[in-house]
């Protein structure tokens, strides 16, 4: 090969180790980069092979960088207590999209809630890319149906459509021959249609109308004309809100008679809607199961189902459920009350992102909305089809098709909310590699210097 060849061979070692130093420098500089995946250099020797007569000779021409490979091993997990910080434990990549619709993949789970228009927010990274997801109820997805789901700034008010109450009625009260209907008079006394002391008990409830305003109701209960029965009358606490017109029964909407067995369990029920003129329209409980009535508030109608813990079957028999109303030798008690209406709410925060990728937004009305379900992309076995493009992003080569999966499914990755994945670079390993490359670099420089000195000695003798 000669002295000149030795110099060029040494130069190949210097060049290769210089590239290796760049790889190590890049790894170390990104030691604290969230979701960073370190790289590994791969050297290959270079040979010149020639055939002369029957002898085959090979001459080493040094080395070169065969490949710089990205390592996709799991990085460490650190907690941040910020719900929109996400870490993937296991396989998978977040799928993000820029404003031009280009798809990228990343392990960097630092997402923020940003405003995208006057009505919506969205989860984005620091470069303004949207985190993609699917419908909250979806169990599978593909790239075609993933999209940047938007978070409404305002949750619209919802009118109450269901009331559920668990009540205990006092069986020790005396039998009463006068019905609640006969005692009710909103014309003579609009502020107190049933005078105090003319009923056994009243339960004060609150529901919401179509505008999200809180509407107080009163459920009057009174012992019936038998020892095993109770009457109830549901009315507005303020009869003036009744939009049906004027009449003696303005504000009263639902009247019922309940019959109880010897053990205090309900055995039969009858309910009727009350007109402002006192007309009682029976409700066919064999069709509705539970009493359903129409409430008119300032002219706006809303249908409400009253659930007292029982359902009337088609044969008029009673199916008792959990939390059923009872008549016992106890004081009147309301064990629970729930209604499904709520006022308007303003977005407050992302309350939780589950291991399965479900994003739940919390509003000032103490209600939540399931916004989206995050899906991840998996390239197991063919990660070399990904190219690093900077910004903690990867882009697929043209032939690569990712497998899209829901977090937590099977043996693939799951999401950790309030946590971030750190770099997978091992500093100790990098320092050892750095020392090794340093010695290799110095040795190659020594080869070049030695060959140069030998060449200089030769030329000085000529």
C-alpha positions in Angstrom: 0.0 0.0 0.0 2.8 2.4 0.8 3.2 5.3 3.2 0.6 7.4 1.4 -1.9 4.6 1.8 -1.2 4.4 5.5 -1.9 8.1 5.8 -5.3 7.7 4.0 -6.1 4.7 6.1 -5.4 6.7 9.3 -7.6 9.5 7.9 -10.5 7.1 7.5 -10.2 6.2 11.2 -10.0 9.9 12.2 -13.1 10.7 10.1 -15.1 7.7 11.4 -14.2 8.5 15.0 -15.1 12.1 14.4 -18.6 11.1 13.3 -18.8 8.8 16.3 -17.9 11.8 18.5 -20.8 13.8 17.0 -23.2 11.0 17.8 -22.0 10.8 21.4 -22.1 14.6 21.7 -25.6 14.6 20.4 -26.7 11.9 22.9 -25.0 13.7 25.9 -26.4 17.1 24.9 -29.9 15.6 24.9 -29.5 13.9 28.2 -32.4 16.0 29.7 -34.5 16.2 26.5 -38.0 14.8 27.1 -38.7 11.6 25.2 -35.3 11.7 23.4 -34.1 8.5 21.8 -30.3 8.2 21.6 -28.3 7.0 18.6 -25.6 4.5 18.1 -22.8 4.6 15.6 -21.9 1.4 13.7 -18.4 1.1 12.2 -17.5 -1.1 9.2 -14.1 -2.0 7.8 -13.3 -1.3 4.2 -11.4 -3.8 2.1 -9.9 -3.8 -1.4 -9.9 -7.2 -2.9 -8.0 -8.1 -6.1 -7.1 -11.3 -7.8 -3.7 -11.7 -9.3 -3.1 -15.0 -11.1 -4.2 -17.7 -8.5 -3.6 -15.6 -5.4 -6.4 -13.4 -4.0 -5.2 -10.5 -1.9 -7.2 -8.2 0.4 -5.9 -4.9 1.6 -7.5 -3.0 4.4 -8.4 0.6 3.5 -9.6 1.6 7.0 -13.1 2.0 8.3 -16.3 4.0 7.7 -19.6 4.6 9.3 -22.0 1.9 8.2 -25.1 3.3 10.0 -26.2 5.7 12.7 -29.1 3.8 14.4 -31.7 5.2 16.7 -32.3 3.2 19.9 -35.9 3.0 20.9 -35.5 1.6 24.4 -37.7 2.8 27.2 -36.6 6.0 29.0 -37.1 6.7 32.7 -40.5 8.1 33.9 -40.6 11.3 36.1 -43.7 12.7 37.7 -44.8 16.3 37.1 -48.3 16.5 38.5 -49.4 18.3 35.4 -52.3 16.3 34.0 -51.5 17.2 30.3 -48.0 15.8 30.7 -48.1 12.3 29.3 -45.6 9.5 29.3 -45.8 6.2 27.4 -44.9 3.2 29.4 -44.1 0.5 26.8 -44.3 0.6 23.1 -45.9 3.3 21.0 -45.7 6.9 19.8 -47.9 9.9 20.1 -49.5 10.9 16.8 -49.4 14.7 16.1 -50.4 16.8 13.2 -49.3 20.2 12.0 -51.6 22.9 10.7 -51.0 21.7 7.1 -52.2 18.2 7.9 -48.8 16.5 8.0 -48.5 13.5 10.4 -45.5 13.1 12.8 -44.7 10.7 15.7 -43.1 11.5 19.0 -42.4 10.2 22.5 -42.4 13.7 23.9 -45.6 14.0 25.9 -45.4 17.7 26.9 -48.8 18.9 25.7 -50.5 22.2 26.5 -54.1 23.5 26.3 -54.1 26.1 23.6 -56.9 28.2 22.1 -57.7 27.3 18.5 -60.7 29.5 18.0 -63.1 31.6 20.0 -65.2 28.6 21.0 -62.6 25.7 21.3 -59.4 24.6 22.9 -57.1 21.7 21.9 -54.1 19.8 23.2 -51.0 20.9 21.3 -47.2 20.7 21.8 -44.8 23.6 21.9 -44.6 23.7 18.1 -48.4 24.1 17.8 -49.0 20.5 16.6 -52.3 18.9 17.6 -52.4 15.7 19.5 -54.6 13.3 17.5 -57.4 11.1 18.9 -60.7 9.6 18.2 -64.2 9.5 19.6 -64.2 8.8 23.4 -66.2 5.6 22.8 -63.9 4.3 20.1 -62.0 1.1 20.7 -60.1 1.0 17.4 -58.9 3.6 14.9 -56.7 4.3 11.9 -54.9 7.3 10.5 -57.9 8.2 8.4 -60.3 8.8 11.3 -57.9 10.3 13.8 -58.3 14.0 14.3 -57.4 16.9 16.6 -60.4 16.7 19.0 -61.5 20.1 20.2 -62.4 21.0 23.8 -65.5 23.3 24.1 -64.8 26.4 26.1 -68.4 26.4 27.3 -70.6 23.5 28.4 -74.2 24.4 27.6 -76.8 24.2 30.3 -78.9 21.0 30.5 -82.5 21.0 31.7 -83.4 18.4 34.3 -85.0 15.3 32.7 -84.6 12.8 35.6 -85.1 13.1 39.3 -84.0 10.2 41.6 -84.7 10.3 45.3 -84.4 7.7 48.1 -87.0 8.5 50.8 -88.3 7.1 54.1 -91.8 8.1 55.1 -92.9 8.0 58.7 -95.5 5.2 59.3 -96.4 6.7 62.7 -98.4 9.6 61.3 -102.2 9.7 61.7 -104.6 8.8 58.9 -105.8 11.8 57.0 -109.1 12.1 55.3 -108.5 15.3 53.4 -106.3 15.0 50.3 -103.4 17.2 49.4 -105.3 18.3 46.3 -108.1 19.7 48.5 -105.5 21.5 50.6 -103.7 23.2 47.7 -104.8 26.7 46.7 -102.4 29.0 44.8 -105.0 31.6 44.2 -105.8 32.4 47.8 -102.2 32.0 49.0 -99.7 32.1 46.1 -96.7 32.3 48.5 -97.8 29.2 50.5 -100.4 27.2 48.5 -100.6 24.6 51.3 -100.4 26.1 54.7 -97.9 25.0 57.2 -99.2 22.2 59.3 -101.6 21.0 56.7 -99.2 18.3 55.5 -97.0 15.8 57.3 -93.7 16.7 55.6 -92.1 18.5 52.7 -88.9 17.7 50.8 -87.2 20.7 49.2 -85.6 19.9 45.9 -83.9 22.0 43.2 -83.7 21.3 39.5 -82.6 23.2 36.4 -84.6 24.6 33.5 -83.7 25.0 29.8 -81.6 28.1 30.5 -79.7 26.6 33.4 -81.5 28.5 36.1 -82.0 26.7 39.4 -85.7 26.1 40.1 -86.8 25.1 43.6 -89.5 22.4 44.0 -91.5 21.1 46.9 -92.6 17.5 47.3 -95.4 17.5 49.8 -96.2 14.2 51.5 -99.2 13.4 53.7 -100.6 10.3 55.2 -103.5 8.9 53.1 -106.9 7.8 54.3 -105.5 4.3 55.2 -102.7 3.2 57.5 -100.7 1.8 54.6 -100.9 4.7 52.2 -99.2 8.1 51.5 -100.1 11.0 49.2 -97.5 13.2 47.5 -97.8 16.4 45.5 -94.9 17.9 43.5 -95.1 21.6 42.9 -93.0 24.7 42.2 -91.9 26.5 45.3 -92.8 29.7 43.4 -96.1 29.0 41.6 -95.7 32.3 39.6 -93.1 30.5 37.5 -95.8 28.2 36.1 -96.3 29.1 32.5 -99.6 27.3 32.0 -101.8 30.2 33.1 -103.7 31.0 36.2 -105.9 28.7 38.4 -106.2 27.3 41.9 -103.6 24.7 41.1 -101.0 26.9 39.5 -97.6 25.5 40.2 -98.8 22.0 41.0 -97.7 19.3 38.4 -97.8 15.8 39.8 -100.0 14.0 42.3 -99.5 10.4 43.5 -100.9 7.8 45.9 -98.5 5.1 47.2 -99.5 1.9 49.0 -97.1 0.0 51.2 -97.1 -3.6 52.5 -96.8 -4.7 56.1 -93.0 -4.6 56.0 -93.0 -1.0 54.6 -92.2 -2.0 51.0 -94.2 -0.3 48.3 -96.8 -2.6 46.6 -98.7 -0.2 44.3 -98.7 3.3 43.0 -100.9 5.7 41.0 -99.8 9.1 39.6 -101.6 11.8 37.7 -100.6 15.1 36.1 -102.3 18.1 37.6 -103.8 20.9 35.5 -104.1 24.5 36.7 -107.8 23.9 37.0 -107.3 20.8 39.2 -107.9 18.3 36.4 -106.1 15.1 37.1 -104.8 13.2 34.0 -103.8 9.7 35.0 -100.3 8.5 34.0 -100.3 5.0 32.6 -97.4 3.6 34.6 -97.7 0.2 32.9 -96.4 2.0 29.8 -93.9 4.5 31.3 -92.7 2.3 34.2 -92.1 5.5 36.3 -94.1 8.7 36.6 -93.3 11.0 33.7 -94.7 14.5 33.8 -94.4 17.8 31.9 -93.1 20.9 33.8 -93.8 24.3 32.3 -91.5 27.0 33.6 -92.2 30.5 32.2 -93.6 28.9 29.0 -90.8 26.4 28.4 -91.8 22.8 28.7 -89.5 20.0 29.9 -90.4 16.4 30.5 -89.2 14.9 33.8 -89.1 11.3 35.0 -89.5 10.8 38.8 -87.6 7.8 40.0 -88.5 6.7 43.6 -86.7 3.4 43.3 -89.4 1.3 41.7 -90.8 0.4 38.3 -94.4 -0.5 37.5 -94.5 -3.6 35.3 -96.9 -4.1 32.4 -99.1 -6.2 34.6 -99.2 -3.4 37.2 -97.0 -5.3 39.6 -94.1 -3.4 41.3 -90.4 -4.1 40.7 -88.5 -2.7 43.6 -84.9 -1.4 42.9 -82.0 -0.2 45.0 -82.9 3.0 46.9 -86.6 2.2 46.8 -89.0 4.4 48.8 -90.1 2.9 52.1 -92.6 3.5 54.9 -91.0 2.8 58.3 -91.4 3.8 62.0 -88.7 6.4 61.5 -88.7 10.2 61.0 -89.0 11.5 57.4 -85.6 11.1 55.8 -84.2 11.9 52.4 -81.3 9.4 52.0 -80.3 10.7 48.6 -81.4 13.1 45.8 -80.0 13.3 42.3 -81.1 15.1 39.2 -79.3 15.3 35.8 -79.6 19.0 35.0 -76.9 21.6 35.4 -76.2 25.2 34.6 -73.8 26.5 32.0 -70.1 25.8 32.8 -66.8 27.3 31.7 -63.8 25.1 30.9 -61.6 24.8 34.0 -59.1 22.1 33.4 -58.2 18.7 32.1 -59.3 16.6 35.0 -57.8 13.3 34.0 -56.3 11.4 31.2 -56.6 7.7 31.9 -54.2 4.9 31.1 -56.5 4.0 28.2 -56.1 7.5 26.7 -59.5 8.9 27.7 -59.3 12.7 28.0 -61.9 14.2 30.4 -62.4 18.0 30.7 -63.7 19.6 33.9 -66.0 22.7 33.9 -67.0 25.2 36.5 -70.4 23.7 36.9 -68.7 20.6 38.4 -69.5 18.5 35.3 -67.1 16.7 33.0 -67.1 15.9 29.3 -65.2 13.0 27.8 -63.4 14.9 25.0 -61.4 12.3 23.1 -59.5 9.0 23.3 -55.8 9.2 22.5 -54.5 6.5 20.1 -50.8 5.5 19.7 -48.8 4.3 16.8 -46.6 1.2 17.0 -43.6 0.4 14.7 -42.4 -2.7 16.6 -39.8 -4.6 14.5 -39.4 -2.0 11.9 -38.5 1.2 13.8 -35.8 1.8 11.1 -38.6 3.0 8.9 -38.7 6.2 11.1 -36.5 9.2 10.4 -35.5 11.7 13.0 -36.4 15.2 11.8 -35.6 17.2 14.9 -38.0 18.7 17.5 -38.3 15.3 19.1 -40.3 14.3 16.0 -40.1 11.2 13.7 -41.5 10.9 10.2 -42.2 7.6 8.5 -40.5 6.6 5.3 -42.9 6.1 2.4 -43.4 2.4 2.8 -44.0 2.4 6.6 -47.6 1.8 7.8 -48.0 2.1 11.6 -50.2 -0.1 13.7 -52.7 2.2 15.5 -53.8 1.0 18.9 -55.6 2.1 22.1 -53.3 2.6 25.1 -53.4 -0.1 27.7 -54.6 -2.8 25.2 -52.6 -6.1 25.1 -48.9 -5.9 25.8 -48.3 -2.6 24.1 -47.9 0.8 25.8 -50.1 2.5 28.3 -50.4 6.2 29.2 -49.3 7.8 32.5 -50.8 11.2 33.1 -48.8 13.8 35.1 -45.6 12.2 34.0 -42.9 12.5 31.3 -40.5 10.1 29.7 -36.9 11.2 30.1 -34.1 10.5 27.6 -33.0 6.9 27.2 -29.3 8.0 27.0 -27.1 6.2 29.6 -24.5 8.8 30.6 -22.1 6.1 32.0 -22.1 4.2 28.7 -21.6 7.4 26.7 -18.6 8.4 28.8 -17.0 5.0 28.3 -17.7 5.3 24.5 -16.3 8.8 24.6 -13.0 7.7 26.2 -12.8 4.8 23.7 -13.3 7.0 20.7 -10.8 9.5 22.1 -8.1 6.8 22.3 -9.0 5.6 18.9 -8.8 9.1 17.5 -5.4 9.6 19.1 -4.1 6.3 17.7 -5.2 7.2 14.2 -3.5 10.6 14.5 -0.4 8.7 15.7 -0.6 6.5 12.5 -0.8 9.6 10.3 2.1 11.3 12.1 4.3 8.2 12.0 3.7 7.6 8.3 4.4 11.3 7.7 7.7 11.2 9.6 8.7 8.0 7.8 7.9 9.7 4.5 9.9 12.7 5.5 12.9 10.6 6.5 12.7 8.8 3.1 12.5 12.1 1.2 15.4 13.6 3.1 17.6 10.7 2.0 16.8 11.1 -1.6 
